[in-house]
Amino acid sequence: MEAFWLLIKYIVLGLLQGFTEPIPISSSGHLVIVGKLFNVGIDGLSFEIMVNFGSLLAVLIIYRKDIYSLVENTIRYITTRADDAKSDFQFVLFLVVATIPTGIIGLLFEDYIESKLSGVAVVGVTLLITGAALWIIRNLRGKKSDGGITVRDAIIVGLAQSVALVPGISRSGATIVAAMLVGMKTETALRFSFLLYIPVSLGVTMLSAGDLVGGDSEFSAVAIPAILAFAASIIATYYSLRWFINVMARGNLKYFAYYCFAIGLLVILFL
């Protein structure tokens, strides 16, 4: 029976993390809240690594055509300087630029964030901040497409992604808010946000892979539950992101702001 409940716990938390990862309500914040409410949590690195990698695979599947086009045109521009490939080459450069702040800030402040800013009270406040940010940009309609992005825009979006290292600040929310505030079109902001997720998530996965194989002594005991959580996160992220893309197209970000306000207040008042 204990093994059965372990399976259920991993699958449910995998689904939760996968569903909340793409949408602007903070997956890390929700895991903190659920852990507090139901006294559930998963020790060790295996769960976090597996479900994050599952979400990464789902994003890669959805944006596979964009990735192929960006890689192909970047190589073509480097080798031939083709004018029609320049925009995609610059887009890739801006993704690299936007990744740098997250890497630096993550390395410098990861321990502090985990020890001082991971409590449920902090999550309540940061969810309110996420809601306020979403509310501010709910009616924005920018004009910048891929070719209009600048280095300054990329740095601002990268810094916004760094803020999302704090639980309760949504990564997708922070990057989309920043992208729309600098004038990107909705579809461009969405595309830049999730293509930016790929190098960050891939970097975390690669850096943590050694810990999963050699450093997490409990992994062999939970290998099957972790694999099921991995599968659950792929499925949940895939359908959640598909849904969120449609929500963004209809301009309904305000509903996520309402949700963050409600959950943030409930957490502050009752947890």
C-alpha positions as CSV (number, residue, x, y, z in Angstrom):
1,M,0.0,0.0,0.0
2,E,2.8,2.4,0.8
3,A,4.3,1.8,-2.6
4,F,1.0,2.5,-4.2
5,W,0.6,5.9,-2.4
6,L,4.2,6.7,-3.4
7,L,3.3,6.2,-7.1
8,I,0.2,8.4,-6.7
9,K,2.2,11.1,-5.0
10,Y,4.8,11.2,-7.7
11,I,2.2,11.2,-10.5
12,V,0.0,13.9,-9.0
13,L,3.0,16.2,-8.3
14,G,4.3,15.5,-11.8
15,L,1.0,16.5,-13.3
16,L,0.8,19.6,-11.1
17,Q,4.3,20.7,-12.0
18,G,3.7,19.9,-15.7
19,F,0.4,21.7,-15.9
20,T,1.6,24.9,-14.0
21,E,5.0,25.1,-15.7
22,P,3.9,26.8,-18.9
23,I,1.1,29.0,-17.5
24,P,1.8,32.2,-15.5
25,I,0.9,31.0,-12.1
26,S,4.3,29.6,-10.9
27,S,4.9,25.9,-10.8
28,S,7.4,26.2,-7.9
29,G,5.0,28.3,-5.9
30,H,2.2,25.7,-6.3
31,L,4.5,22.9,-5.2
32,V,5.3,24.9,-2.0
33,I,1.6,25.5,-1.4
34,V,0.6,21.8,-2.0
35,G,3.5,20.7,0.2
36,K,2.2,22.9,3.0
37,L,-1.5,22.0,2.7
38,F,-1.1,18.2,2.4
39,N,2.3,17.8,4.1
40,V,3.7,16.2,1.0
41,G,7.0,16.6,-0.6
42,I,9.7,14.7,-2.3
43,D,13.2,14.6,-1.0
44,G,16.2,14.2,-3.3
45,L,17.0,15.6,-6.7
46,S,15.4,12.9,-8.9
47,F,11.9,14.3,-8.9
48,E,12.8,17.8,-9.8
49,I,15.3,16.8,-12.5
50,M,12.9,14.3,-14.1
51,V,9.8,16.5,-14.2
52,N,11.7,19.6,-15.4
53,F,13.2,17.5,-18.2
54,G,9.7,16.2,-19.0
55,S,8.4,19.8,-19.3
56,L,11.5,20.6,-21.5
57,L,10.7,17.8,-23.9
58,A,7.1,19.0,-24.2
59,V,8.2,22.5,-25.1
60,L,10.7,21.0,-27.6
61,I,7.9,19.0,-29.3
62,I,5.6,22.0,-29.6
63,Y,8.3,24.4,-30.9
64,R,10.2,21.8,-32.9
65,K,9.5,23.6,-36.3
66,D,10.6,26.9,-34.9
67,I,13.8,25.4,-33.4
68,Y,14.6,23.6,-36.7
69,S,14.1,26.9,-38.7
70,L,16.2,28.9,-36.2
71,V,19.1,26.4,-36.2
72,E,19.0,26.0,-40.0
73,N,18.9,29.8,-40.7
74,T,21.6,30.5,-38.1
75,I,24.0,28.1,-39.7
76,R,23.1,29.4,-43.1
77,Y,23.7,33.0,-42.1
78,I,27.0,32.2,-40.5
79,T,28.2,30.3,-43.6
80,T,26.6,32.3,-46.4
81,R,25.5,35.6,-44.9
82,A,22.1,35.1,-46.5
83,D,19.9,38.2,-45.9
84,D,16.8,36.2,-45.4
85,A,18.4,34.2,-42.6
86,K,19.7,37.3,-40.6
87,S,16.5,37.8,-38.6
88,D,16.6,34.2,-37.2
89,F,20.4,34.5,-36.5
90,Q,19.8,37.6,-34.5
91,F,16.8,36.0,-32.7
92,V,19.1,33.2,-31.5
93,L,21.7,35.7,-30.4
94,F,19.1,37.5,-28.3
95,L,18.1,34.2,-26.7
96,V,21.7,33.7,-25.7
97,V,21.9,37.3,-24.3
98,A,18.7,36.8,-22.4
99,T,20.0,33.5,-20.9
100,I,23.1,35.1,-19.4
101,P,21.5,37.1,-16.5
102,T,19.6,34.0,-15.3
103,G,22.8,31.9,-15.2
104,I,24.8,34.5,-13.4
105,I,22.1,35.4,-10.8
106,G,21.2,31.7,-10.3
107,L,24.8,30.8,-9.5
108,L,25.2,33.8,-7.2
109,F,21.9,33.7,-5.3
110,E,20.5,30.1,-5.6
111,D,21.5,29.1,-2.0
112,Y,20.1,32.4,-0.6
113,I,16.8,32.0,-2.5
114,E,16.4,28.4,-1.4
115,S,17.1,29.1,2.3
116,K,15.4,32.5,2.7
117,L,12.8,32.9,0.0
118,S,11.1,29.5,-0.4
119,G,8.6,29.8,2.5
120,V,4.9,29.7,2.0
121,A,4.4,33.3,3.2
122,V,6.9,34.5,0.5
123,V,4.9,32.5,-2.1
124,G,1.7,34.3,-1.1
125,V,3.3,37.7,-1.6
126,T,5.1,36.8,-4.9
127,L,1.8,35.4,-6.3
128,L,0.3,38.8,-5.7
129,I,3.2,40.4,-7.5
130,T,2.8,38.0,-10.4
131,G,-0.9,38.8,-10.5
132,A,-0.2,42.6,-10.5
133,A,2.3,42.2,-13.4
134,L,-0.2,40.2,-15.5
135,W,-2.9,42.8,-14.8
136,I,-0.7,45.7,-15.9
137,I,-0.1,44.1,-19.4
138,R,-3.5,42.5,-19.8
139,N,-4.5,44.9,-22.6
140,L,-1.1,45.6,-24.2
141,R,-0.6,44.9,-27.9
142,G,2.9,45.5,-29.0
143,K,4.3,46.1,-32.5
144,K,7.7,44.4,-32.4
145,S,8.0,41.1,-34.3
146,D,11.2,38.9,-34.3
147,G,13.1,41.4,-36.4
148,G,12.3,44.3,-34.0
149,I,13.9,42.8,-30.9
150,T,17.0,44.6,-29.6
151,V,19.8,43.7,-27.2
152,R,18.2,45.9,-24.6
153,D,14.9,44.0,-24.9
154,A,16.7,40.7,-24.5
155,I,18.6,41.8,-21.4
156,I,15.3,43.1,-19.8
157,V,13.5,39.8,-20.5
158,G,16.5,37.9,-19.2
159,L,16.5,39.9,-16.0
160,A,12.8,39.2,-15.6
161,Q,13.4,35.5,-15.9
162,S,16.0,35.8,-13.2
163,V,13.4,37.2,-10.8
164,A,11.4,34.1,-11.4
165,L,14.0,32.1,-9.5
166,V,11.9,33.1,-6.4
167,P,9.0,30.7,-5.9
168,G,5.7,32.3,-6.7
169,I,7.1,34.5,-9.5
170,S,6.1,32.7,-12.7
171,R,8.9,32.2,-15.2
172,S,6.5,32.4,-18.2
173,G,4.6,35.2,-16.6
174,A,7.7,37.3,-15.8
175,T,9.2,36.8,-19.3
176,I,6.0,37.5,-21.2
177,V,5.2,40.5,-19.0
178,A,8.7,41.9,-19.7
179,A,8.5,41.1,-23.4
180,M,5.2,42.9,-23.8
181,L,6.4,45.9,-21.8
182,V,9.3,46.4,-24.2
183,G,6.8,46.3,-27.1
184,M,6.8,42.8,-28.5
185,K,3.6,41.4,-30.1
186,T,1.8,38.8,-28.2
187,E,2.9,36.0,-30.4
188,T,6.5,37.2,-30.4
189,A,6.5,37.5,-26.6
190,L,5.1,34.0,-26.2
191,R,7.6,32.5,-28.7
192,F,10.6,34.3,-27.1
193,S,9.5,33.3,-23.6
194,F,9.3,29.6,-24.3
195,L,12.3,29.4,-26.6
196,L,14.2,31.1,-23.8
197,Y,13.0,28.4,-21.4
198,I,14.9,25.7,-23.5
199,P,18.5,26.7,-22.9
200,V,17.8,27.5,-19.2
201,S,16.0,24.2,-18.6
202,L,18.6,22.3,-20.6
203,G,21.4,23.8,-18.7
204,V,19.8,22.9,-15.3
205,T,19.2,19.4,-16.5
206,M,22.8,18.9,-17.8
207,L,24.3,20.3,-14.6
208,S,22.1,18.1,-12.4
209,A,22.4,14.9,-14.4
210,G,25.5,13.9,-12.5
211,D,23.7,14.3,-9.2
212,L,20.8,12.2,-10.5
213,V,23.2,9.4,-11.6
214,G,25.7,9.5,-8.8
215,G,24.6,11.8,-6.1
216,D,21.0,10.9,-5.4
217,S,21.4,7.7,-3.4
218,E,17.6,7.3,-3.1
219,F,16.9,7.3,-6.8
220,S,17.0,3.6,-7.4
221,A,14.3,3.1,-4.8
222,V,12.0,5.6,-6.5
223,A,13.0,5.0,-10.1
224,I,9.6,3.8,-11.3
225,P,7.6,6.6,-9.6
226,A,10.1,9.2,-10.9
227,I,9.7,7.8,-14.5
228,L,5.9,8.0,-14.1
229,A,6.2,11.6,-12.8
230,F,8.4,12.3,-15.9
231,A,5.8,10.9,-18.2
232,A,3.0,12.8,-16.4
233,S,4.9,16.1,-16.7
234,I,5.4,15.7,-20.4
235,I,1.7,15.1,-21.0
236,A,0.6,17.9,-18.6
237,T,3.0,20.4,-20.0
238,Y,2.1,19.6,-23.6
239,Y,-1.6,20.2,-23.2
240,S,-1.2,23.1,-20.8
241,L,1.1,25.0,-23.2
242,R,-1.3,24.3,-26.1
243,W,-4.1,25.7,-24.1
244,F,-2.1,28.7,-22.9
245,I,-1.1,29.6,-26.5
246,N,-4.8,29.8,-27.4
247,V,-5.5,31.9,-24.2
248,M,-2.8,34.3,-25.2
249,A,-4.2,34.6,-28.7
250,R,-7.5,35.6,-27.3
251,G,-5.9,38.1,-24.9
252,N,-7.3,36.6,-21.7
253,L,-4.3,37.1,-19.4
254,K,-6.5,38.9,-16.9
255,Y,-8.0,35.5,-15.7
256,F,-4.5,34.4,-14.6
257,A,-4.1,37.7,-12.7
258,Y,-7.4,37.0,-10.9
259,Y,-6.2,33.5,-10.0
260,C,-2.9,34.7,-8.6
261,F,-4.6,37.4,-6.6
262,A,-7.1,34.9,-5.1
263,I,-4.5,32.2,-4.3
264,G,-2.0,34.7,-3.0
265,L,-4.5,36.3,-0.6
266,L,-5.7,32.8,0.6
267,V,-2.1,31.8,1.3
268,I,-1.3,35.0,3.2
269,L,-4.5,34.8,5.3
270,F,-4.7,31.1,6.0
271,L,-1.3,29.5,5.6
